[in-house]
Amino acid sequence: MQFFSKNSASIEVLRQGDVEKVRFIVLPYCHELPKEVKNSFNDQVNRQNSKTKVEGLIKESEQIIDVCKHELKLKVFFNKRKLVAVFANFVNLWKDLAFLLSITLNLMIMGAYSIRFGAPDDPTEGRLDSPVLFVRDYISVETTKDVLRAAGIAMAFCSIFVVLFFLLKRAPIIVKKAWVEKDSDKNKKKGYLVSFFSFLKKSFMTLLICLGSIEIVYYVAYGVFAILGSVVHPFFFAFHLTEIVFR
């Protein structure tokens, strides 16, 4: 009874003046509907009347089903790989840690680069290359750089986890639109030249779709600037303060 209660549902249909209850199967992937997808649909669907709500559901159903199927594949994947699942199940934790580290880093950068050190004839040399944490005499430039580098590496580590799992959840759904062929095109024989141009077209469409998703662009830039901040210069970590607005 518990099994059928979980994996079945019903709707009431008005037929010839009588209300009938129609039961149907709830497929396994339907249990994996992400809460944010459901909330997004509820917020954006046209609620003018029952007809517009049903039309909105039919219009979005294919994409919602794709999301559910992808979530089920990820669940199976993570269940087989417990170590990866430990990181995947705490994505929000990595995101919050990266956010707190970005604020801490930028506060340290403001304190470390606030006063000029070095040659007086070069006003930029000391500020860019000789930071002193909180302008303390007992803290050396090397110690300051080591602290910033360690915090930056931790920040980049958390950022990369956030980016990887975001792309793992969202990118396959978004790029599928460009790579799925129509039924009429599947049975057509294609030459090498046609296949090559088809590949270029799909790749270009994939790029356009990705650039059209502000979340993908933002999180890719999030990871890139984290690496630049760790390798090139800590000032690149200023980009991560935009998460205040993004959140």
DOMAR-622152 format. One record per atom (N, C-alpha, C): residue in three letters; x, y, z; atom name. Coordinates in steps of 0.2 Angstrom, whole numbers, plus 2048, in hexadecimal, padded with zeros to 3 digits. Layout:
<nodes>
  bamar   px   py   pz  selo
    ALA    X    Y    Z    CA
...
</nodes>
This chain:
<nodes>
  bamar   px   py   pz  selo
    MET  804  7FA  800     N
    MET  800  800  800    CA
    MET  804  806  800     C
    GLN  80A  806  804     N
    GLN  80E  80C  804    CA
    GLN  811  80D  7FD     C
    PHE  813  807  7FA     N
    PHE  816  808  7F3    CA
    PHE  811  80B  7EE     C
    PHE  80B  809  7EE     N
    PHE  806  80B  7E9    CA
    PHE  804  813  7EB     C
    SER  804  814  7F1     N
    SER  803  81B  7F3    CA
    SER  808  820  7F1     C
    LYS  80E  81D  7F1     N
    LYS  814  822  7EF    CA
    LYS  814  823  7E8     C
    ASN  813  81D  7E4     N
    ASN  814  81D  7DD    CA
    ASN  80E  81E  7D9     C
    SER  809  820  7DB     N
    SER  803  821  7D8    CA
    SER  7FF  828  7DA     C
    ALA  7FB  82B  7D6     N
    ALA  7F8  831  7D7    CA
    ALA  7F1  831  7D4     C
    SER  7ED  836  7D5     N
    SER  7E6  836  7D1    CA
    SER  7E4  83D  7D0     C
    ILE  7E0  83E  7CB     N
    ILE  7DD  845  7CA    CA
    ILE  7D5  843  7C9     C
    GLU  7D2  849  7CA     N
    GLU  7CA  848  7C9    CA
    GLU  7C8  84C  7C3     C
    VAL  7C5  848  7BF     N
    VAL  7C3  84A  7B8    CA
    VAL  7BB  84B  7B8     C
    LEU  7B8  850  7B5     N
    LEU  7B1  851  7B4    CA
    LEU  7AF  84E  7AD     C
    ARG  7AB  849  7AD     N
    ARG  7A9  846  7A7    CA
    ARG  7A2  845  7A7     C
    GLN  79E  848  7A3     N
    GLN  797  847  7A2    CA
    GLN  793  849  7A8     C
    GLY  796  84E  7AC     N
    GLY  793  850  7B2    CA
    GLY  795  84D  7B8     C
    ASP  799  847  7B7     N
    ASP  79B  843  7BD    CA
    ASP  7A2  844  7BE     C
    VAL  7A4  845  7C4     N
    VAL  7AB  845  7C6    CA
    VAL  7AE  83E  7C7     C
    GLU  7B3  83D  7C3     N
    GLU  7B7  836  7C3    CA
    GLU  7BE  837  7C6     C
    LYS  7C0  832  7C9     N
    LYS  7C7  832  7CC    CA
    LYS  7CB  82E  7C7     C
    VAL  7D0  831  7C4     N
    VAL  7D5  82D  7C0    CA
    VAL  7DB  82C  7C3     C
    ARG  7DD  826  7C4     N
    ARG  7E4  824  7C7    CA
    ARG  7E9  823  7C1     C
    PHE  7EF  825  7C3     N
    PHE  7F5  824  7BE    CA
    PHE  7FB  823  7C2     C
    ILE  800  820  7BF     N
    ILE  807  81E  7C2    CA
    ILE  80B  824  7C2     C
    VAL  80F  825  7C8     N
    VAL  814  82A  7C8    CA
    VAL  81B  827  7C7     C
    LEU  81E  828  7C1     N
    LEU  824  825  7BF    CA
    LEU  82A  827  7C4     C
    PRO  82F  823  7C5     N
    PRO  834  824  7CA    CA
    PRO  837  82B  7C9     C
    TYR  838  82D  7C3     N
    TYR  83C  834  7C3    CA
    TYR  838  83A  7C5     C
    CYS  831  839  7C6     N
    CYS  82D  83E  7C8    CA
    CYS  82E  840  7CF     C
    HIS  831  83B  7D3     N
    HIS  832  83D  7DA    CA
    HIS  838  841  7DB     C
    GLU  83C  842  7D5     N
    GLU  842  846  7D6    CA
    GLU  841  84E  7D3     C
    LEU  83B  850  7D3     N
    LEU  83A  857  7D1    CA
    LEU  83D  85C  7D6     C
    PRO  842  860  7D4     N
    PRO  845  865  7D8    CA
    PRO  840  86A  7DB     C
    LYS  841  86C  7E1     N
    LYS  83C  871  7E4    CA
    LYS  83D  877  7E0     C
    GLU  843  879  7DE     N
    GLU  843  880  7DA    CA
    GLU  840  880  7D4     C
    VAL  840  87A  7D0     N
    VAL  83C  87A  7CA    CA
    VAL  835  87A  7CB     C
    LYS  832  877  7D0     N
    LYS  82B  877  7D2    CA
    LYS  829  87E  7D4     C
    ASN  82D  881  7D8     N
    ASN  82C  888  7DA    CA
    ASN  82C  88D  7D4     C
    SER  831  88C  7D0     N
    SER  831  890  7CA    CA
    SER  82B  890  7C5     C
    PHE  829  88A  7C4     N
    PHE  823  889  7C0    CA
    PHE  81D  88C  7C4     C
    ASN  81C  88B  7CA     N
    ASN  816  88E  7CE    CA
    ASN  816  896  7CD     C
    ASP  81C  899  7CD     N
    ASP  81D  8A0  7CD    CA
    ASP  81C  8A3  7C6     C
    GLN  81D  89F  7C1     N
    GLN  81D  8A2  7BA    CA
    GLN  817  8A0  7B6     C
    VAL  813  89B  7B8     N
    VAL  80E  898  7B4    CA
    VAL  808  89D  7B4     C
    ASN  805  89E  7AF     N
    ASN  7FF  8A2  7AE    CA
    ASN  7F9  8A0  7B2     C
    ARG  7F7  8A3  7B7     N
    ARG  7F2  8A1  7BB    CA
    ARG  7EB  8A4  7B9     C
    GLN  7EA  8A7  7B3     N
    GLN  7E4  8AA  7B1    CA
    GLN  7DE  8A6  7B2     C
    ASN  7DF  8A0  7B0     N
    ASN  7D9  89B  7B1    CA
    ASN  7DC  894  7B0     C
    SER  7D8  88F  7B1     N
    SER  7DA  888  7B1    CA
    SER  7DD  886  7AA     C
    LYS  7DA  889  7A5     N
    LYS  7DD  887  79E    CA
    LYS  7E4  889  79D     C
    THR  7E6  890  79F     N
    THR  7EC  892  79F    CA
    THR  7F1  88E  7A3     C
    LYS  7EF  88C  7A9     N
    LYS  7F4  888  7AD    CA
    LYS  7F5  882  7AA     C
    VAL  7F0  87E  7A7     N
    VAL  7F2  878  7A4    CA
    VAL  7F6  879  79E     C
    GLU  7F5  87E  79A     N
    GLU  7F9  87F  794    CA
    GLU  800  881  796     C
    GLY  801  884  79C     N
    GLY  808  886  79E    CA
    GLY  80B  87F  7A1     C
    LEU  808  87B  7A4     N
    LEU  80A  875  7A6    CA
    LEU  80D  870  7A0     C
    ILE  808  870  79B     N
    ILE  80A  86C  795    CA
    ILE  810  86F  792     C
    LYS  811  875  791     N
    LYS  816  879  78E    CA
    LYS  81D  877  792     C
    GLU  81D  877  798     N
    GLU  823  876  79C    CA
    GLU  824  86F  79E     C
    SER  81F  86A  79C     N
    SER  820  863  79F    CA
    SER  826  860  79C     C
    GLU  827  861  796     N
    GLU  82D  85D  793    CA
    GLU  834  85F  796     C
    GLN  834  865  797     N
    GLN  83B  868  79B    CA
    GLN  83B  865  7A2     C
    ILE  835  865  7A5     N
    ILE  835  863  7AC    CA
    ILE  836  85C  7AD     C
    ILE  834  858  7A8     N
    ILE  835  850  7A8    CA
    ILE  83C  84F  7A7     C
    ASP  840  853  7A2     N
    ASP  847  852  7A1    CA
    ASP  84B  854  7A7     C
    VAL  849  859  7AB     N
    VAL  84C  85A  7B1    CA
    VAL  84B  855  7B6     C
    CYS  845  852  7B7     N
    CYS  844  84C  7BC    CA
    CYS  848  846  7BA     C
    LYS  849  845  7B3     N
    LYS  84D  83F  7B1    CA
    LYS  854  840  7B3     C
    HIS  856  846  7B1     N
    HIS  85D  848  7B3    CA
    HIS  85F  847  7BA     C
    GLU  85A  84A  7BE     N
    GLU  85B  849  7C6    CA
    GLU  85C  842  7C8     C
    LEU  857  83E  7C5     N
    LEU  858  836  7C7    CA
    LEU  85E  833  7C5     C
    LYS  861  835  7BF     N
    LYS  867  832  7BD    CA
    LYS  86D  835  7C2     C
    LEU  86D  83B  7C4     N
    LEU  871  83D  7C9    CA
    LEU  871  83A  7CF     C
    LYS  86B  838  7D1     N
    LYS  86A  835  7D8    CA
    LYS  86D  82E  7D7     C
    VAL  86B  82A  7D2     N
    VAL  86E  824  7D1    CA
    VAL  876  824  7D1     C
    PHE  878  829  7CD     N
    PHE  880  82A  7CD    CA
    PHE  883  82B  7D4     C
    PHE  880  82F  7D8     N
    PHE  883  831  7DE    CA
    PHE  882  82B  7E3     C
    ASN  87C  827  7E3     N
    ASN  87B  822  7E7    CA
    ASN  881  81C  7E6     C
    LYS  883  81C  7E0     N
    LYS  889  817  7DF    CA
    LYS  88F  81A  7E1     C
    ARG  890  820  7E1     N
    ARG  896  823  7E3    CA
    ARG  895  827  7E9     C
    LYS  896  824  7EF     N
    LYS  894  827  7F5    CA
    LYS  899  82D  7F7     C
    LEU  89F  82D  7F5     N
    LEU  8A4  832  7F6    CA
    LEU  8A2  839  7F3     C
    VAL  8A0  838  7EC     N
    VAL  89E  83E  7E8    CA
    VAL  897  840  7EB     C
    ALA  893  83C  7EE     N
    ALA  88D  83E  7F0    CA
    ALA  88E  842  7F7     C
    VAL  893  841  7FA     N
    VAL  894  845  800    CA
    VAL  895  84D  7FE     C
    PHE  899  84E  7F9     N
    PHE  89A  855  7F6    CA
    PHE  893  857  7F3     C
    ALA  890  853  7EF     N
    ALA  88A  855  7EC    CA
    ALA  884  857  7F0     C
    ASN  884  854  7F6     N
    ASN  87E  855  7FA    CA
    ASN  87F  85B  7FE     C
    PHE  885  85E  7FE     N
    PHE  886  864  802    CA
    PHE  888  86A  7FE     C
    VAL  885  86A  7F8     N
    VAL  887  870  7F3    CA
    VAL  885  877  7F6     C
    ASN  880  877  7FA     N
    ASN  87E  87E  7FD    CA
    ASN  883  880  802     C
    LEU  886  87A  806     N
    LEU  88B  87C  80A    CA
    LEU  891  87F  807     C
    TRP  893  87C  801     N
    TRP  899  87E  7FE    CA
    TRP  898  885  7FB     C
    LYS  892  886  7F9     N
    LYS  890  88D  7F6    CA
    LYS  890  892  7FC     C
    ASP  88E  891  802     N
    ASP  88E  895  808    CA
    ASP  895  896  80A     C
    LEU  899  891  80A     N
    LEU  8A0  892  80C    CA
    LEU  8A4  896  807     C
    ALA  8A3  895  801     N
    ALA  8A6  89A  7FC    CA
    ALA  8A4  8A1  7FC     C
    PHE  89D  8A2  7FE     N
    PHE  89B  8A9  7FF    CA
    PHE  89E  8AC  805     C
    LEU  89E  8A8  80A     N
    LEU  8A1  8AB  810    CA
    LEU  8A9  8AC  810     C
    LEU  8AC  8A8  80C     N
    LEU  8B3  8A9  80B    CA
    LEU  8B5  8AF  806     C
    SER  8B0  8B0  801     N
    SER  8B1  8B6  7FD    CA
    SER  8B0  8BC  801     C
    ILE  8AC  8BD  805     N
    ILE  8AB  8C3  809    CA
    ILE  8B1  8C4  80E     C
    THR  8B3  8BE  811     N
    THR  8B9  8BF  815    CA
    THR  8BF  8C1  811     C
    LEU  8C0  8BE  80B     N
    LEU  8C6  8BF  807    CA
    LEU  8C6  8C6  805     C
    ASN  8C0  8C9  803     N
    ASN  8C0  8D0  801    CA
    ASN  8C1  8D5  807     C
    LEU  8BF  8D3  80D     N
    LEU  8C1  8D7  812    CA
    LEU  8C8  8D7  814     C
    MET  8CB  8D1  813     N
    MET  8D3  8D1  815    CA
    MET  8D6  8D5  80F     C
    ILE  8D4  8D4  809     N
    ILE  8D7  8D8  803    CA
    ILE  8D7  8DF  805     C
    MET  8D1  8E2  807     N
    MET  8D0  8E9  808    CA
    MET  8D5  8EB  80D     C
    GLY  8D6  8E7  813     N
    GLY  8DA  8E9  818    CA
    GLY  8E2  8E8  816     C
    ALA  8E3  8E3  812     N
    ALA  8EA  8E2  810    CA
    ALA  8ED  8E7  80B     C
    TYR  8E9  8E9  807     N
    TYR  8EB  8ED  801    CA
    TYR  8E9  8F5  802     C
    SER  8E7  8F6  808     N
    SER  8E5  8FD  809    CA
    SER  8EA  902  80A     C
    ILE  8F1  900  80C     N
    ILE  8F6  905  80D    CA
    ILE  8FC  903  808     C
    ARG  8FF  908  805     N
    ARG  905  907  801    CA
    ARG  90B  905  804     C
    PHE  90E  900  802     N
    PHE  915  8FE  804    CA
    PHE  919  8FD  7FE     C
    GLY  920  8FE  7FF     N
    GLY  925  8FD  7FA    CA
    GLY  928  904  7F8     C
    ALA  92A  904  7F2     N
    ALA  92D  90A  7EF    CA
    ALA  929  910  7EF     C
    PRO  92B  915  7F1     N
    PRO  927  91B  7F1    CA
    PRO  926  91E  7EA     C
    ASP  92A  91D  7E6     N
    ASP  92A  920  7DF    CA
    ASP  925  91C  7DB     C
    ASP  923  916  7DD     N
    ASP  91E  912  7D9    CA
    ASP  918  911  7DE     C
    PRO  912  915  7DD     N
    PRO  90D  915  7E2    CA
    PRO  908  90E  7E1     C
    THR  909  90B  7DB     N
    THR  905  905  7DB    CA
    THR  909  8FE  7DC     C
    GLU  90F  8FE  7DD     N
    GLU  913  8F8  7DE    CA
    GLU  911  8F5  7E5     C
    GLY  912  8F9  7EA     N
    GLY  910  8F7  7F0    CA
    GLY  909  8F4  7F1     C
    ARG  905  8F8  7EF     N
    ARG  8FE  8F6  7F0    CA
    ARG  8FC  8F0  7EC     C
    LEU  8FF  8EE  7E7     N
    LEU  8FD  8E8  7E3    CA
    LEU  901  8E2  7E5     C
    ASP  907  8E3  7E7     N
    ASP  90C  8DE  7E8    CA
    ASP  90E  8DD  7EF     C
    SER  90D  8E1  7F3     N
    SER  910  8E1  7FA    CA
    SER  90A  8E2  7FF     C
    PRO  905  8DE  7FF     N
    PRO  900  8DF  804    CA
    PRO  902  8DD  80B     C
    VAL  8FF  8E0  810     N
    VAL  901  8DE  817    CA
    VAL  8FA  8DE  81B     C
    LEU  8F8  8D8  81D     N
    LEU  8F2  8D7  820    CA
    LEU  8F0  8DB  826     C
    PHE  8EB  8DF  825     N
    PHE  8E8  8E4  82B    CA
    PHE  8EE  8E9  82D     C
    VAL  8F3  8EA  828     N
    VAL  8F8  8EF  829    CA
    VAL  8FB  8EE  830     C
    ARG  8FD  8E8  832     N
    ARG  901  8E7  838    CA
    ARG  908  8E6  837     C
    ASP  90C  8E9  83B     N
    ASP  914  8E8  83A    CA
    ASP  916  8E1  83B     C
    TYR  913  8DD  83F     N
    TYR  916  8D7  840    CA
    TYR  913  8D1  83B     C
    ILE  90F  8D3  836     N
    ILE  90D  8CF  831    CA
    ILE  911  8D1  82B     C
    SER  914  8CC  828     N
    SER  918  8CD  822    CA
    SER  914  8CD  81C     C
    VAL  917  8CF  816     N
    VAL  914  8CF  810    CA
    VAL  913  8C7  80E     C
    GLU  918  8C3  80F     N
    GLU  918  8BC  80D    CA
    GLU  912  8B9  811     C
    THR  912  8BA  818     N
    THR  90C  8B7  81C    CA
    THR  905  8B9  819     C
    THR  905  8C0  817     N
    THR  8FE  8C2  814    CA
    THR  8FD  8BE  80E     C
    LYS  901  8BE  80A     N
    LYS  900  8BA  803    CA
    LYS  8FE  8B3  804     C
    ASP  902  8B0  809     N
    ASP  900  8A9  80B    CA
    ASP  8F9  8A8  80D     C
    VAL  8F7  8AD  812     N
    VAL  8F0  8AC  815    CA
    VAL  8EB  8AE  80F     C
    LEU  8EC  8B2  80B     N
    LEU  8E7  8B4  805    CA
    LEU  8E7  8AE  800     C
    ARG  8ED  8AB  7FF     N
    ARG  8ED  8A5  7FA    CA
    ARG  8EA  89F  7FD     C
    ALA  8EB  89E  804     N
    ALA  8E7  898  807    CA
    ALA  8E0  899  807     C
    ALA  8DD  89F  809     N
    ALA  8D6  8A1  808    CA
    ALA  8D4  8A1  801     C
    GLY  8D8  8A3  7FC     N
    GLY  8D6  8A3  7F5    CA
    GLY  8D5  89C  7F3     C
    ILE  8DA  897  7F5     N
    ILE  8D9  890  7F3    CA
    ILE  8D3  88D  7F5     C
    ALA  8D1  88E  7FC     N
    ALA  8CB  88B  7FF    CA
    ALA  8C5  88E  7FB     C
    MET  8C5  895  7FA     N
    MET  8C0  898  7F6    CA
    MET  8BF  894  7EF     C
    ALA  8C5  893  7EB     N
    ALA  8C4  890  7E5    CA
    ALA  8C2  889  7E5     C
    PHE  8C4  886  7EA     N
    PHE  8C2  87F  7EB    CA
    PHE  8BA  87E  7EC     C
    CYS  8B8  882  7F0     N
    CYS  8B0  882  7F1    CA
    CYS  8AD  885  7EB     C
    SER  8B0  88A  7E8     N
    SER  8AD  88C  7E1    CA
    SER  8AC  887  7DC     C
    ILE  8B2  883  7DB     N
    ILE  8B2  87E  7D6    CA
    ILE  8AD  879  7D7     C
    PHE  8AC  877  7DE     N
    PHE  8A6  872  7DF    CA
    PHE  89F  875  7DD     C
    VAL  89E  87B  7DF     N
    VAL  898  87E  7DD    CA
    VAL  897  87E  7D6     C
    VAL  89C  880  7D2     N
    VAL  89B  881  7CB    CA
    VAL  89A  87A  7C8     C
    LEU  89E  875  7CA     N
    LEU  89E  86E  7C7    CA
    LEU  897  86B  7C8     C
    PHE  894  86C  7CE     N
    PHE  88E  869  7D0    CA
    PHE  888  86D  7CC     C
    PHE  889  873  7CC     N
    PHE  884  877  7C8    CA
    PHE  883  875  7C1     C
    LEU  889  874  7BE     N
    LEU  889  872  7B7    CA
    LEU  887  86B  7B6     C
    LEU  888  867  7BB     N
    LEU  886  860  7BA    CA
    LEU  87F  860  7BB     C
    LYS  87B  864  7BE     N
    LYS  874  864  7BF    CA
    LYS  871  868  7B9     C
    ARG  873  86D  7B7     N
    ARG  870  872  7B2    CA
    ARG  872  871  7AB     C
    ALA  879  870  7AA     N
    ALA  87B  871  7A3    CA
    ALA  878  86B  79F     C
    PRO  878  865  7A1     N
    PRO  875  860  79C    CA
    PRO  86E  861  79A     C
    ILE  86A  864  79E     N
    ILE  863  866  79C    CA
    ILE  863  86C  797     C
    ILE  867  871  798     N
    ILE  867  876  794    CA
    ILE  86A  875  78D     C
    VAL  86F  871  78D     N
    VAL  872  870  786    CA
    VAL  86F  86A  782     C
    LYS  86A  867  786     N
    LYS  866  861  782    CA
    LYS  862  864  77C     C
    LYS  860  86A  77D     N
    LYS  85C  86D  778    CA
    LYS  85F  86E  771     C
    ALA  866  86F  772     N
    ALA  86A  870  76C    CA
    ALA  86C  869  768     C
    TRP  86C  864  76C     N
    TRP  86F  85E  76A    CA
    TRP  86A  858  768     C
    VAL  864  859  76B     N
    VAL  85F  854  769    CA
    VAL  85C  855  762     C
    GLU  85C  850  75E     N
    GLU  85A  851  757    CA
    GLU  852  84F  757     C
    LYS  84F  853  752     N
    LYS  848  851  750    CA
    LYS  847  84A  74E     C
    ASP  841  848  74E     N
    ASP  840  841  74C    CA
    ASP  841  841  744     C
    SER  83F  846  741     N
    SER  840  846  739    CA
    SER  847  846  737     C
    ASP  84C  848  73C     N
    ASP  853  848  73A    CA
    ASP  857  842  73C     C
    LYS  854  83E  740     N
    LYS  858  838  743    CA
    LYS  859  833  73D     C
    ASN  854  832  739     N
    ASN  855  82D  734    CA
    ASN  858  82F  72D     C
    LYS  85A  835  72D     N
    LYS  85D  838  727    CA
    LYS  865  836  727     C
    LYS  867  834  721     N
    LYS  86E  832  721    CA
    LYS  872  838  71F     C
    LYS  877  839  723     N
    LYS  87B  83F  723    CA
    LYS  882  83E  721     C
    GLY  885  842  71C     N
    GLY  88C  841  71A    CA
    GLY  890  844  71F     C
    TYR  897  843  71E     N
    TYR  89C  846  723    CA
    TYR  89C  84E  723     C
    LEU  89B  851  71E     N
    LEU  89B  858  71E    CA
    LEU  894  85B  721     C
    VAL  88F  858  720     N
    VAL  888  85A  723    CA
    VAL  889  858  72B     C
    SER  88C  853  72D     N
    SER  88D  851  734    CA
    SER  891  856  737     C
    PHE  896  858  734     N
    PHE  89B  85D  736    CA
    PHE  898  864  738     C
    PHE  894  866  733     N
    PHE  891  86C  734    CA
    PHE  88B  86C  739     C
    SER  888  866  739     N
    SER  883  865  73E    CA
    SER  886  865  745     C
    PHE  88C  863  746     N
    PHE  890  863  74C    CA
    PHE  891  86A  74E     C
    LEU  894  86E  749     N
    LEU  895  875  74A    CA
    LEU  88F  879  74C     C
    LYS  88A  877  749     N
    LYS  883  87B  74B    CA
    LYS  881  879  752     C
    LYS  881  873  754     N
    LYS  87F  871  75A    CA
    LYS  884  874  760     C
    SER  88A  874  75E     N
    SER  88F  877  763    CA
    SER  88E  87E  764     C
    PHE  88D  882  75E     N
    PHE  88B  889  75F    CA
    PHE  885  88A  762     C
    MET  880  886  761     N
    MET  879  887  765    CA
    MET  87A  886  76C     C
    THR  87E  881  76E     N
    THR  880  87F  775    CA
    THR  883  885  778     C
    LEU  888  888  775     N
    LEU  88B  88E  778    CA
    LEU  886  894  779     C
    LEU  882  895  774     N
    LEU  87D  89A  774    CA
    LEU  878  899  77A     C
    ILE  876  893  77B     N
    ILE  871  891  781    CA
    ILE  875  892  787     C
    CYS  87B  890  788     N
    CYS  87F  891  78E    CA
    CYS  880  898  790     C
    LEU  881  89C  78A     N
    LEU  882  8A4  78B    CA
    LEU  87C  8A7  78D     C
    GLY  876  8A4  78B     N
    GLY  86F  8A6  78C    CA
    GLY  86D  8A5  793     C
    SER  871  8A0  797     N
    SER  86F  89F  79E    CA
    SER  874  8A3  7A2     C
    ILE  871  8A8  7A6     N
    ILE  875  8AC  7AA    CA
    ILE  878  8A8  7B0     C
    GLU  875  8A3  7B2     N
    GLU  877  89F  7B8    CA
    GLU  87E  89B  7B5     C
    ILE  87E  898  7AF     N
    ILE  884  894  7AD    CA
    ILE  889  899  7AC     C
    VAL  888  89F  7A9     N
    VAL  88D  8A4  7A8    CA
    VAL  890  8A6  7AE     C
    TYR  88C  8A8  7B3     N
    TYR  88E  8AA  7BA    CA
    TYR  892  8A5  7BD     C
    TYR  890  89F  7BE     N
    TYR  894  89A  7C2    CA
    TYR  89A  898  7BE     C
    VAL  89B  898  7B8     N
    VAL  8A1  897  7B4    CA
    VAL  8A6  89D  7B6     C
    ALA  8A3  8A3  7B5     N
    ALA  8A8  8A9  7B7    CA
    ALA  8AA  8A8  7BF     C
    TYR  8A5  8A6  7C3     N
    TYR  8A6  8A5  7CA    CA
    TYR  8AD  8A0  7CB     C
    GLY  8AD  89B  7C7     N
    GLY  8B3  896  7C8    CA
    GLY  8B9  899  7C5     C
    VAL  8B8  89D  7BF     N
    VAL  8BE  89F  7BC    CA
    VAL  8C1  8A5  7C0     C
    PHE  8BD  8A9  7C3     N
    PHE  8C0  8AF  7C7    CA
    PHE  8C3  8AC  7CE     C
    ALA  8C0  8A6  7D0     N
    ALA  8C3  8A3  7D6    CA
    ALA  8CA  8A1  7D5     C
    ILE  8CB  89E  7CF     N
    ILE  8D2  89B  7CD    CA
    ILE  8D7  8A1  7CC     C
    LEU  8D4  8A7  7C8     N
    LEU  8D8  8AC  7C7    CA
    LEU  8DA  8B0  7CD     C
    GLY  8D6  8B0  7D2     N
    GLY  8D7  8B3  7D9    CA
    GLY  8DD  8AF  7DC     C
    SER  8DD  8A9  7DC     N
    SER  8E2  8A5  7DF    CA
    SER  8E9  8A5  7DC     C
    VAL  8E9  8A5  7D5     N
    VAL  8EF  8A5  7D1    CA
    VAL  8F2  8AB  7CF     C
    VAL  8ED  8B0  7CD     N
    VAL  8F0  8B6  7CA    CA
    VAL  8F0  8BC  7CF     C
    HIS  8EB  8BE  7D2     N
    HIS  8EB  8C3  7D7    CA
    HIS  8E4  8C3  7DB     C
    PRO  8E4  8C4  7E2     N
    PRO  8DE  8C4  7E6    CA
    PRO  8D9  8C9  7E4     C
    PHE  8DA  8CE  7E0     N
    PHE  8D5  8D3  7DE    CA
    PHE  8D0  8CF  7DA     C
    PHE  8D1  8CA  7D7     N
    PHE  8CC  8C6  7D3    CA
    PHE  8C6  8C4  7D7     C
    PHE  8C8  8C3  7DE     N
    PHE  8C2  8C1  7E2    CA
    PHE  8BD  8C6  7E3     C
    ALA  8BE  8CC  7E1     N
    ALA  8B9  8D1  7E2    CA
    ALA  8B3  8CF  7DE     C
    PHE  8B4  8CB  7D8     N
    PHE  8AE  8C9  7D4    CA
    PHE  8A9  8C5  7D8     C
    HIS  8AB  8C1  7DD     N
    HIS  8A7  8BD  7E1    CA
    HIS  8A2  8C1  7E6     C
    LEU  8A3  8C7  7E7     N
    LEU  89E  8CB  7EA    CA
    LEU  898  8CC  7E7     C
    THR  898  8CB  7E0     N
    THR  892  8CC  7DC    CA
    THR  88D  8C6  7DE     C
    GLU  88F  8C1  7E2     N
    GLU  88A  8BC  7E4    CA
    GLU  885  8BF  7E9     C
    ILE  887  8C5  7EC     N
    ILE  882  8C8  7F1    CA
    ILE  87C  8CA  7ED     C
    VAL  87D  8CD  7E7     N
    VAL  877  8CF  7E2    CA
    VAL  874  8C9  7DF     C
    PHE  878  8C4  7DD     N
    PHE  875  8BE  7DA    CA
    PHE  871  8BA  7DF     C
    ARG  873  8BA  7E5     N
    ARG  86F  8B6  7EA    CA
    ARG  868  8BA  7EB     C
</nodes>
